[in-house]
Amino acid sequence: TKVIIEHDMHVVFSLADRISVLSGGRIIAEGLPDEVRGNVKVQEAYLGGAHRLEEATH
């Protein structure tokens, strides 16, 4: 088990088997990369909203 703290979502999605996402000191999402990638709160906080999701994952 390793813990990586990273803000670059490209890196996170490519390396992690499970992801916990924090925003404002609170966990806003946990799960598999595809689950977290599809989470609206994660999209708003780190991916610039749903319209930028495609850009952040490629």
N, C-alpha and C positions, 0 to 999 in steps of 0.2 A: 504494500500500500504506500502510495506517495501522495503528498498534498502539494499542489501547485497553485500559487496565487498569480493570476494572469488576467490582464484586461483585454488582450488581443483575442477576440472571439474566434478568429481563424485558427489560432494555436490551440485554444481550448477545445474546439470541436474536433480538431484533428488528433489530439492526444488522449483525451479523457474517455474512460469507459462510463463513468458516472460523474455528474456535475452538480454542484451546489452553487447557486447564484445569490450574492448578497447585494443589496442596494440600501443605502442609508443605515447600514449596520444590522439589517434584518435579512433573513433568508426569504427570497421571493420565489424561488423555484429550486427543485431538486429532481434528478432523474437521469435517464439516458440522454445522450446528445440530441437525438431527434425530438424527444419530449421537451427538452429545455429550449431547443431552437424554435419550436412551435408555440412556446408560452408567450402570451401577449405582454405580460409584465416585463419579461426579459427583452422582448423586441423593443418596447418603449424605452427601457432603461439603457440598453447597451447597443442595440442594433439600429437605432434611429427610427423605430416604428416599423410596422408590418411591410410598408413599401420598400424598405431597405433590406429585408431579410434575404432576398436572393443574392444581393451584393456581398453580404457578410459571410455567406456560406460557400462562396466560390473563389 
